């Protein structure tokens, strides 16, 4: 019997009541970013429960999520230092889940603390119901290895390697999400349901972080659940990546705003934020793997074009000063080395090579456009110098 709850919807109300209505075994992937019980003033939730009461509630909603998961389903949970160990014990001992990874989400900046080291991390638990059978798409998330990135070692696997279990967040991955007066982790996390002075915040967790999780632990067409939908980031990313989705949100206000946000997203839309922080990684001079660099820069150029073009052709992006400025700004923001003229030439070259033929990248034949050089990255070498002319 099908669940009475509609998919591709954020249902208003308590997630415990909503999860109870879900058919058992309905969900392929769940991601939860629950309240941390650290005293924030939510609009409709009290975040200062007694220790034992909070853990009893945590066990309830986690058990409800596990009930909704398929036998080969995956459950990711984000939590802070205060209850990370307790969450892991509940999942393993009480709910009989297997912890595949304990990921440390590290951000490269933080607010100074008094008489303690600056907080610069959070915890992401990767649980599975069946350790012998679960989705893990390693080819979807491979990153360049040190052999490729630093040493240009011919023994390197050209497909790259799996990421480490420490993930990096940079300021540009959460635009406007980190301010001096807020804890860098808590501010973007809570703003989906916290009564913010500035109102609704459109990007609480980085889309690229959710993209890595969703690509890894689900397939197109799978059902993704977020029991604490907040600003809707998880579900917006799921929609962009071609997954079905369902969520719950206690605050009706943010349920409505998140629903509007998701309605503006479309399958195939690029995710917000940089692809990877690896562009700024150190490398041995003149020892960079040219094949890998070509692949990476191609990805960055395509993403920058998609974000900037607004459906326009390549001709239009090159000829229109405003669109071209936007394209060059995107390239610079993602750390692409070189000058704007290099980026425009590479865009034309990718078109000539037939790499802009999918629906996300509108075609448009045409050659050159005048371009006034604008801001560049710290690497002053033109992109073209990173490759052999024959590449």
C-alpha positions as CSV (number, residue, x, y, z in Angstrom):
1,X,0.0,0.0,0.0
2,X,1.4,3.4,-1.0
3,X,2.1,6.0,1.6
4,X,-0.7,8.6,1.8
5,X,1.9,11.3,2.0
6,X,2.8,12.9,-1.4
7,X,6.3,13.0,-2.6
8,X,8.1,16.1,-3.8
9,X,6.4,18.0,-1.0
10,X,7.5,19.6,2.3
11,X,4.7,18.6,4.8
12,X,4.1,21.0,7.6
13,X,4.1,19.7,11.1
14,X,6.0,17.5,13.6
15,X,8.3,15.1,11.9
16,X,7.4,12.3,14.3
17,X,3.7,12.5,13.2
18,X,4.7,12.8,9.6
19,X,7.2,9.9,9.7
20,X,4.6,7.7,11.3
21,X,2.5,8.1,8.1
22,X,5.3,7.0,5.8
23,X,5.1,3.5,4.5
24,X,8.0,1.4,6.0
25,X,10.8,0.9,3.5
26,X,9.8,3.9,1.4
27,X,13.0,6.0,1.6
28,X,16.4,5.4,-0.1
29,X,18.4,8.1,1.6
30,X,17.7,10.3,4.6
31,X,19.6,13.3,5.7
32,X,18.9,15.0,9.0
33,X,20.3,18.2,10.5
34,X,18.3,18.3,13.7
35,X,18.2,21.0,16.5
36,X,21.4,20.7,18.5
37,X,19.8,21.4,21.9
38,X,22.1,24.4,22.6
39,X,19.5,27.0,23.5
40,X,18.7,28.7,20.3
41,X,15.4,30.6,20.1
42,X,13.4,28.9,17.4
43,X,10.0,30.2,16.4
44,X,8.0,27.1,17.3
45,X,10.6,24.7,19.0
46,X,12.2,24.9,22.4
47,X,15.9,24.1,22.0
48,X,16.8,23.7,25.6
49,X,15.5,20.3,26.6
50,X,16.7,18.3,29.5
51,X,19.7,16.1,28.5
52,X,17.8,12.8,28.9
53,X,14.6,14.2,27.3
54,X,16.6,15.4,24.3
55,X,18.2,12.0,23.8
56,X,14.8,10.2,24.2
57,X,13.3,12.4,21.5
58,X,16.4,11.9,19.3
59,X,16.0,8.1,19.6
60,X,12.3,8.5,18.7
61,X,12.8,10.4,15.5
62,X,15.9,8.4,14.5
63,X,13.9,5.2,14.9
64,X,11.1,6.6,12.8
65,X,13.6,7.5,10.0
66,X,15.1,4.0,10.2
67,X,11.7,2.5,9.9
68,X,11.0,4.5,6.7
69,X,14.3,3.4,5.1
70,X,14.6,0.6,2.6
71,X,16.6,-2.4,3.6
72,X,19.5,-1.1,1.6
73,X,18.9,2.5,2.7
74,X,21.3,5.1,4.0
75,X,21.0,7.6,6.8
76,X,23.2,10.7,7.2
77,X,23.1,12.9,10.3
78,X,24.7,16.2,11.0
79,X,25.4,17.1,14.7
80,X,27.7,19.3,16.8
81,X,30.2,18.3,19.5
82,X,27.7,18.4,22.3
83,X,25.8,15.2,21.3
84,X,27.9,13.6,18.6
85,X,29.0,10.6,20.7
86,X,25.5,10.0,22.0
87,X,24.0,10.1,18.5
88,X,26.5,7.5,17.3
89,X,25.7,5.2,20.3
90,X,22.0,5.5,19.7
91,X,22.4,4.6,16.0
92,X,24.7,1.7,16.6
93,X,23.5,0.2,19.9
94,X,19.7,1.0,19.9
95,X,18.9,1.1,16.2
96,X,21.4,-1.5,15.0
97,X,22.8,0.7,12.2
98,X,26.3,0.4,10.9
99,X,28.5,3.5,10.8
100,X,30.4,3.5,7.5
101,X,32.1,6.9,8.1
102,X,32.4,9.6,10.8
103,X,33.1,12.6,8.6
104,X,34.5,15.8,10.1
105,X,33.2,18.8,8.3
106,X,36.0,21.3,8.6
107,X,35.7,25.0,7.6
108,X,38.8,27.0,6.9
109,X,37.8,30.0,9.1
110,X,36.0,30.6,12.4
111,X,35.1,33.0,15.1
112,X,37.6,33.5,17.9
113,X,36.5,31.9,21.2
114,X,37.3,33.0,24.7
115,X,39.6,30.6,26.6
116,X,39.2,27.8,24.1
117,X,40.3,26.9,20.6
118,X,38.2,28.3,17.8
119,X,35.5,25.9,16.7
120,X,36.1,24.9,13.1
121,X,34.3,21.6,12.6
122,X,31.0,19.7,12.8
123,X,30.2,16.0,12.5
124,X,28.5,14.1,9.7
125,X,27.6,10.4,10.4
126,X,27.1,8.0,7.5
127,X,24.9,5.1,8.7
128,X,23.6,2.1,6.7
129,X,20.9,-0.5,7.6
130,X,22.7,-3.3,5.8
131,X,26.6,-3.2,5.7
132,X,26.6,-5.7,2.9
133,X,24.2,-4.0,0.6
134,X,23.9,-0.2,0.3
135,X,24.4,2.5,-2.3
136,X,27.8,4.0,-2.6
137,X,28.6,5.6,-6.0
138,X,32.3,6.2,-5.6
139,X,32.8,7.3,-9.2
140,X,30.4,10.2,-8.7
141,X,32.6,11.8,-6.0
142,X,36.1,10.9,-7.0
143,X,38.7,13.7,-6.4
144,X,42.2,14.0,-7.7
145,X,44.8,12.2,-5.7
146,X,48.1,13.7,-4.5
147,X,49.9,11.7,-7.2
148,X,47.8,13.6,-9.8
149,X,47.6,17.0,-8.1
150,X,51.0,17.5,-6.6
151,X,53.4,15.0,-8.2
152,X,52.0,14.4,-11.7
153,X,52.9,10.7,-11.1
154,X,52.1,8.5,-14.1
155,X,51.1,5.7,-11.6
156,X,48.1,7.7,-10.5
157,X,44.7,6.3,-11.2
158,X,43.2,8.7,-13.8
159,X,39.8,8.4,-12.2
160,X,41.1,9.9,-9.0
161,X,40.3,8.6,-5.5
162,X,37.6,8.8,-2.9
163,X,37.6,11.9,-0.7
164,X,39.0,11.8,2.8
165,X,36.7,11.8,5.8
166,X,37.5,15.4,6.5
167,X,35.6,17.8,4.3
168,X,36.4,21.5,3.7
169,X,34.0,24.4,3.6
170,X,35.2,27.7,2.3
171,X,33.4,31.1,2.9
172,X,32.3,31.3,-0.8
173,X,30.5,28.0,-0.4
174,X,27.9,29.7,1.9
175,X,27.5,33.2,0.5
176,X,26.5,35.5,3.3
177,X,26.2,32.7,5.7
178,X,29.0,33.5,8.1
179,X,29.3,36.7,10.1
180,X,31.6,37.8,12.9
181,X,28.9,37.7,15.6
182,X,27.8,34.1,14.9
183,X,29.4,30.7,15.4
184,X,30.4,29.7,11.9
185,X,28.7,26.3,12.2
186,X,25.6,27.2,14.0
187,X,24.5,30.2,12.1
188,X,24.0,28.6,8.7
189,X,22.6,25.5,10.3
190,X,19.8,27.1,12.3
191,X,18.7,29.9,10.1
192,X,16.1,27.8,8.3
193,X,13.9,27.8,11.4
194,X,15.5,30.4,13.7
195,X,13.8,33.7,14.0
196,X,16.5,35.7,12.2
197,X,16.6,39.5,12.2
198,X,17.3,39.4,8.5
199,X,14.5,36.9,7.8
200,X,14.7,33.8,5.8
201,X,18.2,32.7,4.8
202,X,18.4,31.0,1.4
203,X,21.3,28.7,1.8
204,X,21.8,27.2,5.2
205,X,24.2,24.3,4.4
206,X,26.3,24.3,1.3
207,X,24.6,22.8,-1.7
208,X,27.9,21.2,-2.8
209,X,28.1,19.3,0.6
210,X,24.6,18.0,0.2
211,X,25.4,17.2,-3.5
212,X,28.3,15.0,-2.4
213,X,26.1,13.1,0.0
214,X,23.2,12.7,-2.4
215,X,25.4,11.6,-5.3
216,X,27.2,9.1,-3.2
217,X,24.3,7.5,-1.4
218,X,21.4,7.5,-3.9
219,X,20.6,7.2,-7.6
220,X,18.4,9.3,-10.0
221,X,14.8,8.5,-9.2
222,X,15.5,7.5,-5.6
223,X,13.5,9.1,-2.7
224,X,15.4,11.4,-0.4
225,X,14.0,12.4,3.0
226,X,14.8,15.4,5.2
227,X,12.8,15.3,8.5
228,X,14.0,18.8,9.4
229,X,13.6,20.5,6.1
230,X,14.5,24.0,7.3
231,X,15.4,26.2,4.4
232,X,15.0,23.3,1.9
233,X,18.6,22.9,0.9
234,X,18.6,19.1,1.0
235,X,15.4,18.8,-1.0
236,X,16.4,21.5,-3.5
237,X,19.7,19.7,-4.2
238,X,17.8,16.4,-4.5
239,X,15.5,17.9,-7.1
240,X,18.4,19.4,-9.1
241,X,20.1,15.9,-9.1
242,X,17.0,14.1,-10.4
243,X,15.8,12.5,-7.2
244,X,12.3,12.4,-5.7
245,X,12.1,14.0,-2.3
246,X,9.9,14.5,0.8
247,X,10.4,16.6,3.9
248,X,8.8,17.8,7.1
249,X,9.1,21.2,8.7
250,X,7.6,22.3,12.1
251,X,7.5,26.0,11.2
252,X,4.8,26.7,8.7
253,X,6.5,30.0,7.8
254,X,9.7,28.3,6.7
255,X,7.8,25.4,5.1
256,X,6.2,27.9,2.8
257,X,9.5,29.7,2.0
258,X,11.4,26.5,1.4
259,X,8.6,25.3,-0.9
260,X,9.0,28.5,-2.9
261,X,12.7,28.0,-3.1
262,X,12.5,24.5,-4.3
263,X,9.9,25.4,-6.9
264,X,12.5,27.7,-8.5
265,X,15.0,24.9,-8.8
266,X,14.9,22.5,-11.8
267,X,16.4,19.1,-12.5
268,X,19.8,19.7,-14.1
269,X,20.4,23.1,-12.5
270,X,24.0,23.5,-11.2
271,X,24.5,23.4,-7.5
272,X,25.5,26.6,-5.7
273,X,29.1,26.9,-4.5
274,X,32.5,25.9,-5.8
275,X,33.0,22.4,-7.1
276,X,36.0,21.5,-4.9
277,X,38.6,23.5,-2.9
278,X,41.3,21.7,-4.7
279,X,42.0,24.5,-7.2
280,X,43.8,26.4,-4.5
281,X,45.8,23.4,-3.3
282,X,49.6,23.7,-3.6
283,X,51.4,21.9,-6.4
284,X,54.9,21.2,-7.4
285,X,55.9,23.9,-10.0
286,X,55.6,22.7,-13.6
287,X,54.7,19.2,-12.4
288,X,50.9,19.5,-12.6
289,X,49.1,16.6,-14.4
290,X,47.9,18.3,-17.6
291,X,45.3,15.7,-18.3
292,X,43.7,16.2,-14.9
293,X,43.9,20.0,-15.1
294,X,42.2,20.0,-18.5
295,X,39.4,17.9,-17.1
296,X,39.0,20.1,-14.0
297,X,39.1,23.4,-15.8
298,X,36.6,22.1,-18.3
299,X,34.2,21.3,-15.5
300,X,34.7,24.8,-14.0
301,X,34.2,26.6,-17.3
302,X,31.0,24.6,-18.0
303,X,29.6,25.4,-14.5
304,X,30.5,29.1,-14.8
305,X,28.8,29.3,-18.2
306,X,25.7,27.6,-16.9
307,X,25.4,29.9,-13.9
308,X,26.0,33.1,-15.9
309,X,24.2,32.4,-19.2
310,X,20.6,32.4,-18.0
311,X,19.8,30.4,-21.1
312,X,21.6,32.6,-23.5
313,X,23.9,31.3,-26.2
314,X,27.6,31.4,-26.1
315,X,27.5,34.3,-28.7
316,X,25.4,36.3,-26.3
317,X,27.5,35.6,-23.3
318,X,30.6,36.7,-25.2
319,X,29.1,39.8,-26.7
320,X,26.9,41.1,-23.9
321,X,29.1,42.9,-21.4
322,X,26.9,42.2,-18.4
323,X,26.6,38.4,-19.2
324,X,30.3,38.2,-19.9
325,X,31.2,40.0,-16.7
326,X,29.0,37.5,-14.8
327,X,30.7,34.6,-16.6
328,X,34.2,35.9,-15.7
329,X,33.2,36.6,-12.1
330,X,32.0,33.0,-11.8
331,X,35.3,31.8,-13.1
332,X,37.2,34.0,-10.7
333,X,35.1,33.0,-7.8
334,X,35.7,29.3,-8.4
335,X,39.4,29.9,-8.4
336,X,40.1,29.4,-12.0
337,X,43.7,30.6,-12.9
338,X,44.3,32.9,-15.8
339,X,42.7,36.0,-17.3
340,X,39.2,36.7,-18.6
341,X,40.4,36.5,-22.2
342,X,41.7,33.0,-21.5
343,X,38.3,31.9,-20.1
344,X,36.5,33.2,-23.1
345,X,38.9,31.4,-25.5
346,X,38.4,28.2,-23.5
347,X,34.6,28.6,-23.7
348,X,34.9,28.9,-27.5
349,X,37.2,25.9,-27.7
350,X,34.8,23.7,-25.7
351,X,32.0,24.7,-28.0
352,X,34.1,23.8,-31.1
353,X,34.9,20.4,-29.4
354,X,31.2,19.7,-29.0
355,X,31.2,19.8,-25.2
356,X,28.3,22.3,-24.9
357,X,25.7,20.2,-26.6
358,X,23.7,19.0,-23.7
359,X,20.4,20.8,-22.7
360,X,22.1,22.6,-19.8
361,X,24.6,24.3,-22.2
362,X,22.9,26.2,-25.0
363,X,24.6,26.1,-28.4
364,X,25.6,29.1,-30.2
365,X,28.1,29.4,-33.0
366,X,30.3,32.4,-33.2
367,X,33.8,33.5,-32.6
368,X,35.1,36.3,-30.6
369,X,34.1,39.4,-28.6
370,X,36.0,42.3,-27.2
371,X,36.7,41.9,-23.6
372,X,38.1,44.3,-21.0
373,X,40.3,42.3,-18.5
374,X,38.8,42.3,-15.0
375,X,39.7,40.7,-11.7
376,X,42.0,37.7,-11.8
377,X,43.2,35.1,-9.4
378,X,46.5,35.0,-7.6
379,X,47.8,32.6,-10.2
380,X,48.9,34.9,-13.0
381,X,49.7,32.2,-15.5
382,X,47.2,32.1,-18.4
383,X,45.2,28.9,-18.5
384,X,46.6,28.0,-21.9
385,X,50.1,27.7,-20.5
386,X,49.0,24.8,-18.3
387,X,48.4,22.6,-21.4
388,X,50.3,21.4,-24.4
389,X,49.1,23.1,-27.6
390,X,47.9,19.7,-28.9
391,X,45.6,19.2,-25.9
